Amino acid sequence: MLELRPHFPLAGLLQTAGLARSSFYYQQKALEASDKHGDLKVRIRDIFNRHRGRYGYRRITAELKRQSLGVNHKTVQKLMVAMQLKSLVRPKRYKAFDGAVSETAPNHLQRDFKAEQPNEKWVTDVTEFKVNNRKLYLSPVMDLFNREIVSYEIAERPLPTMIESMLTKAFYRLGPSEKPMLHSDQGWQYRMPAFRKRLQENRLVQSMSRRGNCLDNAAMESFFGTLKCELFYIDEFESVEILKGAIHDYIHYYNVDRIKLGLGGLSPVEYRMQAAAALA
């Protein structure tokens, strides 16, 4: 009817369509209201696609603010629903430890996942992937100051050499006076004498979760859930070699590009650099 209005009287069009004048103006107003968000919809879709559906409405709102576009998160949520853009749902997957209790360290972390400065508190764990009957293992170290993955190692077998290489890379990040706490579960890798010796040599305090309590290392479990939800569960990988390359790319994306609401809408690297600049 809007297309015909310039050519015919409105009263005649309403009579032919059997439509009340108030209904016509209501629909016209609704169409005009939806059009005013045209540019915003384009930006929302661009952010959603650029991050491959990993961002929900809150993170997209934060990204829009980074682009100097102030918009209420409820508006973004409403538009995403209308555009049928839905972020990925993260499954919660935990695995209890069933091993021996010997040679453990105290739980110094005590679920205090906040750190006042970089390299104060680290957490680590190992997670497993399966592709075509082959397995791949990821062993990262996360800095609780900004949730940055400071080092990691990927291998097809969870041998001590994987943990050794991960530690060596992490130690390169430390200054002469830095001696962080390193928290893990009670996995056999972290109870080995060689592992404990390396921590002692580098003056790191070892901390371990209580037996079978994954929540004691919730920060690391959360990262694994995010990685698998935003990468592993949404793509099909033909081989562990392809998956390995994808994990390398994702960890760089996670550290450098992926913003975290808990960090004020900054990525882990941006947050660390901002903190360093404030102290300079």
Secondary structure in CASP SS format (residue, H / E / C, confidence):
PFRMAT SS
TARGET T0000
AUTHOR 0000-0000-0000
METHOD secondary structure of the structure
MODEL  1
M C 1.00
L C 1.00
E C 1.00
L C 1.00
R C 1.00
P C 1.00
H C 1.00
F C 1.00
P C 1.00
L H 1.00
A H 1.00
G H 1.00
L H 1.00
L H 1.00
Q H 1.00
T H 1.00
A H 1.00
G C 1.00
L C 1.00
A C 1.00
R H 1.00
S H 1.00
S H 1.00
F H 1.00
Y H 1.00
Y H 1.00
Q H 1.00
Q H 1.00
K H 1.00
A H 1.00
L H 1.00
E H 1.00
A H 1.00
S H 1.00
D H 1.00
K C 1.00
H C 1.00
G H 1.00
D H 1.00
L H 1.00
K H 1.00
V H 1.00
R H 1.00
I H 1.00
R H 1.00
D H 1.00
I H 1.00
F H 1.00
N H 1.00
R H 1.00
H C 1.00
R C 1.00
G C 1.00
R C 1.00
Y C 1.00
G C 1.00
Y H 1.00
R H 1.00
R H 1.00
I H 1.00
T H 1.00
A H 1.00
E H 1.00
L H 1.00
K H 1.00
R H 1.00
Q C 1.00
S C 1.00
L C 1.00
G C 1.00
V C 1.00
N C 1.00
H H 1.00
K H 1.00
T H 1.00
V H 1.00
Q H 1.00
K H 1.00
L H 1.00
M H 1.00
V H 1.00
A H 1.00
M C 1.00
Q C 1.00
L C 1.00
K C 1.00
S C 1.00
L C 1.00
V C 1.00
R C 1.00
P C 1.00
K C 1.00
R C 1.00
Y C 1.00
K C 1.00
A C 1.00
F C 1.00
D C 1.00
G C 1.00
A C 1.00
V C 1.00
S C 1.00
E C 1.00
T C 1.00
A C 1.00
P C 1.00
N C 1.00
H C 1.00
L C 1.00
Q C 1.00
R C 1.00
D C 1.00
F C 1.00
K C 1.00
A C 1.00
E C 1.00
Q C 1.00
P C 1.00
N C 1.00
E C 1.00
K E 1.00
W E 1.00
V E 1.00
T E 1.00
D C 1.00
V C 1.00
T E 1.00
E E 1.00
F E 1.00
K E 1.00
V E 1.00
N C 1.00
N C 1.00
R E 1.00
K E 1.00
L E 1.00
Y E 1.00
L E 1.00
S E 1.00
P E 1.00
V E 1.00
M E 1.00
D E 1.00
L C 1.00
F C 1.00
N C 1.00
R C 1.00
E E 1.00
I E 1.00
V E 1.00
S E 1.00
Y E 1.00
E E 1.00
I E 1.00
A E 1.00
E C 1.00
R C 1.00
P C 1.00
L C 1.00
P H 1.00
T H 1.00
M H 1.00
I H 1.00
E H 1.00
S H 1.00
M H 1.00
L H 1.00
T H 1.00
K H 1.00
A H 1.00
F H 1.00
Y C 1.00
R C 1.00
L C 1.00
G C 1.00
P C 1.00
S C 1.00
E C 1.00
K C 1.00
P C 1.00
M E 1.00
L E 1.00
H E 1.00
S E 1.00
D C 1.00
Q C 1.00
G C 1.00
W H 1.00
Q H 1.00
Y H 1.00
R H 1.00
M C 1.00
P H 1.00
A H 1.00
F H 1.00
R H 1.00
K H 1.00
R H 1.00
L H 1.00
Q H 1.00
E H 1.00
N C 1.00
R C 1.00
L C 1.00
V E 1.00
Q E 1.00
S E 1.00
M E 1.00
S C 1.00
R C 1.00
R C 1.00
G C 1.00
N C 1.00
C H 1.00
L H 1.00
D H 1.00
N H 1.00
A H 1.00
A H 1.00
M H 1.00
E H 1.00
S H 1.00
F H 1.00
F H 1.00
G H 1.00
T H 1.00
L H 1.00
K H 1.00
C H 1.00
E H 1.00
L H 1.00
F H 1.00
Y C 1.00
I C 1.00
D C 1.00
E C 1.00
F C 1.00
E C 1.00
S C 1.00
V H 1.00
E H 1.00
I H 1.00
L H 1.00
K H 1.00
G H 1.00
A H 1.00
I H 1.00
H H 1.00
D H 1.00
Y H 1.00
I H 1.00
H H 1.00
Y H 1.00
Y H 1.00
N H 1.00
V H 1.00
D C 1.00
R C 1.00
I C 1.00
K E 1.00
L H 1.00
G H 1.00
L H 1.00
G C 1.00
G C 1.00
L E 1.00
S C 1.00
P H 1.00
V H 1.00
E H 1.00
Y H 1.00
R H 1.00
M H 1.00
Q H 1.00
A H 1.00
A H 1.00
A H 1.00
A H 1.00
L H 1.00
A C 1.00
END
